Amino acid sequence: MQQVTEEQLKKDNYLLYIFTPFCGTCHVARGMLKKIEAMQQQELFIEMNASFYPDFMQNYQIQSVPCLLIKKDGKIMEKIYAFKNIANIYHYLLMYEPEIFTRKK
């Protein structure tokens, strides 16, 4: 998982994992996302430390962390706060980013 850049935030499509470093639930959620990346053999998510982006947090009305923000075609499609399990995250990926599963690895 790579750290977010200002340039990436201007893109129309991304899977953004938002966290804070001292959040235990965030560490569990990050582990799930890392497992998904390992299974897919590609980096899928970019990550953002919420503490460094207060304007982004306010502008996008991020209510809590961890949060997986799915942006597609310039629109926020989902803000996932309850990660639950890996299968739940795969459900959202299949819904909004099905091309992930057809890309050459």
C-alpha positions, 0 to 999 in steps of 0.5 A: 500500500502506498502513501497518498499524494496530492496528485492521486487525490485529484484523480477520478478513480481510487480506493483510499484507506483512511486511518490514524496511527494509534487506532487499533481497529485501523491496524486490523482493517489495514491487515485485511486490505494488505491480504487482499492485495497479496491475494490479487498480487497487486497494489490496489489501495492508497493510504492516508493518515487522517491527521495530516489531511484535516481539510480533506476529512472535513470536505469529504465528511469522513465521520470516523476511521478506519474508512475505505473511500471508493471514488469512481468516475469522479464521484464518491461511491462509498465510504466504508466504515465497518470493514467486518471481514475480507469477504465484505471488502471483496463485495465492494470491490466486485461492485465498484472495481470489477476490472481488478479481477480481470487485470493481468498480474 
